[in-house]
């Protein structure tokens, strides 16, 4: 496919994704995970009240969740809340969002084929492949998390004390994560739409990406621009708290979760369209 055709294909997919926003039934899987994520964010941001207090403080003080003992004090719990929420969201993404993402791909596939697929039918189909979906999500997020954890350790000493270089490094790291994510994004549609096992879906996803490198990478890049300003802001939670107030962190976290839902919707819409065009 020539460069012009790829650009036209990308633009057409993006326009179709924007049009699909107005079909409420397509939002159901994304809205469910949004509500779950918002609920956990609320508990993390309010750890000293409610029946969840003991559980949230235990999570917030655990180093495995990116927390520390400082989580038991104000306003440190607000400064730590984005990190704690991202770690908890990682677990939810593997156990819950894997199923909902598979469901979303089934619904979108029906939408692009002009077939009405109900949420109940789609989730039953995705649940039948749940074990492969969990494995796929665990591998994908495991790779991304490992890269995000290890690479800063290599360069951190060179970046300390230089805010501009630190910002440039964070941006470069996010772009690198997008690139790593790109060959893996079609694993789930191959699992739920073509009933492949994880290993076969992984190989098919990589092959698909190599033939659609431009459209896939820029679909990820464009949609993640919706989330990027808020995730970058949360990377500087200490500065946000000093410049404005600690409570501003909570507002940004809620907005980021909402932005992530929109980005996920648009990305799934575009990837499904690419997938169907290539495989049918």
N, C-alpha and C positions, 0 to 999 in steps of 0.2 A: 504494500500500500504506500503510495507516494506521500510526501510530507503534507501537501495541500489536502489530500483526502483525509489524512489523520487529523489535521486541524479542523476540517469540516465535521468529521465524525465526533470529535471532542465537543465542538460548539453545539451540535445537534443534541448530543447526550446531555449536556448541561442545561439546555433550554427545556428538554423533556423532563429533566429532574425538577426544574423550577415549576413547570406546569403541574407535576404530580403533587406538589405541596397542597393543592386545594382538594385532594381526595382524602377525606378524614380517615377512612379505613386503613390507609397505608401507614398512618402514624401510630397505630395501636402498639406494636412491639416497642417502638422507640419511646412512647409516652410511658409505658409500664416501667421500663428501666430508668427513665427520668424520675419518676415518682419514688422508686426505690433509692436511687442515688441522692435525691433531695432529702428523703427521710433520714438516711444515715448522715448526711451533712449536717442536718439540724441537730441530731443527737451529739455529734462530735463538737459542734459549736456551742452546745448547751450541756456540758458534761456533768454539771453540778446539780441538775434538777431533773426530775422524772425517774421512772422505774428503771431506765437504762443506765443510770449513773455509774453503778459498779462495773458494768460491762465496758462502757465507754472509757472510763478511767483506766481500766486494765489494758485496753487496747492502746490508749493514748500514751501510757507510760512504757509500753513495750518497744524495745529497740527494733524488733522485727517489723513493727508497723511504722517505723520512722519516728517514733515518739521518744519521750524521755520523762524523767521525774518532774521536770518543769511543767509538764502538762497539767499538773494539779494546781497550778497557780494562774491568776489573772495578771497580765494579758497573754502570758506565754502560751496558754492553750489555744488562743486565736492564732498566734504566730505559727504554731505547730500543726494547726488543723488542716491546711492544704496537703501537707505531707502525709499525715495520718489518713486523710480521706482518700488520697491517691493509692495508698497501699491497700486499704479496704476495698476500694473500687476495683483494684486488680483482681482480688479474689472473687468479687461479684461478677466481674467480666468473664471470668473463666467458668464459673458455676451457673450463672443466670443469663448473662448477656449472650453467651455462646448459643443458647437455645433460642433466645429472642432474635438474634441476628440471623440464624438459620431460618426462623419463621418469616422474617422480613424478606429474605431473598425469595422464598417460595411465593409470598404475596406479590412481590414486585414482578416476578416471572409471569405470574398469571395476569397481572395488569398489562404488561407489555405484549402478551399474547392475546389480549382482549378476552380473557377468561376471568370470571369472578371467583376468587379463592377466598373463602372465609378465614377469619383468624383461627377458629377452632380446627378447621381442616389443615391449615398451614402448620400449626403448632404440633398437631398429631404427627404430621409427616416429619417435622424436624425432631420431635422427641424420639422417633424410631431410630434416628441417627445420633442421638444425644451423646453416646460414648465417644464417637468420633469427633463430634463438635467440641466436647470438653478437651479431648486430647489436642485437637488443632489449636484451640484457644490457649491452652497451657504452653504449647510449643511456641506459638507466635509471641505471646506476652512474655514468656520466659526469655526468648532471644532479645526482645526489645528492652526488657528490664535489665538484663545482664550488660548489654551494651551501654545503657544509660548509667549504670552503676560503675562500670569499670573504666570507661574512657575518661571521665573527669578525674579519677584518681591518678591517671598518668600525667595530666597537664595542670592539676590544681596548684602545685607549687609555683609554676611559672605565671599563673594568672592572678594570684593573691596580690592585692594592692593596686591592681590596674582595672578599674571598672569598665573601661571601653573594650579592652581585650576580653574581659570576662563576658560581657554582653555579646561580643562577636562570636566567642566560643559557644555560648548557649545557643545562638541562632544556627551556627554551623552544625552543632550536635543534633538539633531538631531536624534539619534538612537531611542529615545522615540517617536518622531514624526513619524518616519518610522513605528514603531510598531502600533501606533494609526491609521495611514493611511491604513495599510494592510487589515483590515476587510472591508474597504470601497471601495476598488479599483474596485470591480466587479459590483458596482451599475450601472455604465453607460453601460457596455455591456449587463446587464440584461434588461435595459430600451430600448436600440436600437435593440438588437438581439432577445429578447424574448417578447418585447412589454409589459413589466411589468410597473406598476406605481412605484413611488418612494418608497413607504412604503414596497411593496412586494419585490422590487429589493434590498432594504436595508437588509431585513431578509434573502433573498437568498444569498446575498453577504457575510454576516456574516457566514452562514452555509457553503458556499463554502470555505471561508478562514479557518474555523476550520478543514476542511478535507484536506486542502492543505496549511497548515501553513508554512511549511518549504519552499516550492517552491515559494509561494507568497512573503514572507518576504525577501528572498534572491534575488528575482527578483528586488524588490524595492531597496534593499541595494546595489547590484552590479551596477545597472544602475545609482544610485545617487552618486556613487563614482566618476563618470565622472564630476559631478557638484561640489562636495564637496570642492575640493581645492580652487575653485574660490569664492564660497559663504563664506567659512571661511576667505579668504583674505579680502573680503568686510566687514566682521564683524570687521576687524581691519583696517578700512580705514584711521584712524588718523595715525597709525603707518606706513602704506604704504606711505602716503603723506610725512611724515617726513623722512623716509628711502630712498625713491626714489623721487617722485614728485607728486603733486595733480593730474596731468594728467594721471598718471599710473592707478588711480582708474577708469577712463573712459575706458581704454584699458581692464582692468580686467572685467568690467561690460559687455562690448561687448562680450568678450570671454565666460563669464558665460551664456549669452543668447544663444550663439551658442551651448555650451555644453548642456544646458537644452533641446534644440531641439533634439540633438542626444540621450540623456537619455530618453526623452519622447517617441521617436520612438522605441527604443529598448524595453522599458517597455511595451508599447502597443502591440508590436509584441509578446512578451512572454506571457502576460496576455491573449491575444486572443487565443493563442495556448492552454494554460491551460483550458480556458473556453470551447473551442470547444471539447477538449478531454473528459472533464468531463460531458458535457451536450449532447453529441451526441453518 
